[in-house]
Amino acid sequence: MAKAIQLKGRVLIHFDITAETGLHIGGTESGIEIGGVDKTVIRDPLTQRPYIPGSSLRGKMRSLLEKYKGLKQNQRIGQGYIHSCDDPTAYPNCDVCNIFGVPGERGFSTPTRLIVRDVFMSDESAKQLENADTDLPFTEVKTEVSIDRVTSAANLRQMERVPAGTRFDNAELVYSIYEGDGCDARKDVARLKVLVEGLQLLLDDYLGGLGSRGSGKIGISNIKVEWRGKDYAAQAQVLGSFNTVAEFAQNLAEIQKTVLSQLN
């Protein structure tokens, strides 16, 4: 049976990301021979600047929220597992699966609510790194040592990282509000709280790899929240600007109230 679903509007969340410690988001290993680096970072092929893929940001938020909510890891993805509702009675009340999505072939699925864009290095940070004496263009090389527990032999590994202090401008989360078959716009608005929880969980954890060894701590700042509703061609309505995720969270109830008032 065909579903009837209406897009009621979208909440647009923009912010800047700063690497507070070195950041390693891995790329292909085709450039390993350059400088003898074991693990390279992903780069924009046009500018050669490292960037943050939207998939990395989105995947980390989903993973942290699944752990926070204690959800069963029941679907294999590559070498790991994620939570993905396979029960049509559980899906309507699963915040994570409604926000981040389930496979489209499941008959009970509804549109994924969250889009996460790639985030690119700011021109200011790129210029600073071009003028700095970095090991590789825009990056540093961190050498780590692992010790053989039997022979005590040292094994050196070199990891490429974006240096601490680098800023990535204008991250964008696009959160859609739907009404119709299997969709409840009011529930979607309520789930904005889960999205903010995901951002706070990320701040307390790490982004990318090597996090347990010091890499990947980030900061989020210059947050701007907007709404596009009935007149989608019109300029987006600014719902608030905040310096921190904590400030965003403190004002979330008022933002939700404004969005709810625009749904009718």
Salt bridges, closest charged atoms under 4 A:
GLU20 OE1 - LYS217 NZ 3.73
GLU66 OE2 - ARG62 NE 2.96
ASP95 OD2 - LYS69 NZ 3.70
ASP95 OD1 - ARG191 NE 2.85
ASP123 OD1 - ARG49 NH1 2.87
GLU124 OE1 - ARG167 NH1 3.33
GLU140 OE2 - ARG161 NH2 2.87
GLU144 OE2 - LYS142 NZ 3.34
GLU144 OE1 - ARG157 NH2 3.55
GLU144 OE1 - ARG213 NE 2.83
GLU160 OE2 - ARG43 NH2 2.46
ASP169 OD1 - ARG167 NE 2.77
GLU172 OE2 - HIS14 NE2 3.65
GLU172 OE1 - ARG117 NE 3.09
ASP188 OD1 - ARG113 NE 3.03
ASP188 OD1 - ARG191 NH1 3.72
GLU197 OE2 - LYS193 NZ 2.70
ASP205 OD1 - LYS60 NZ 3.00
GLU226 OE1 - HIS14 NE2 3.74
GLU226 OE2 - LYS224 NZ 3.52
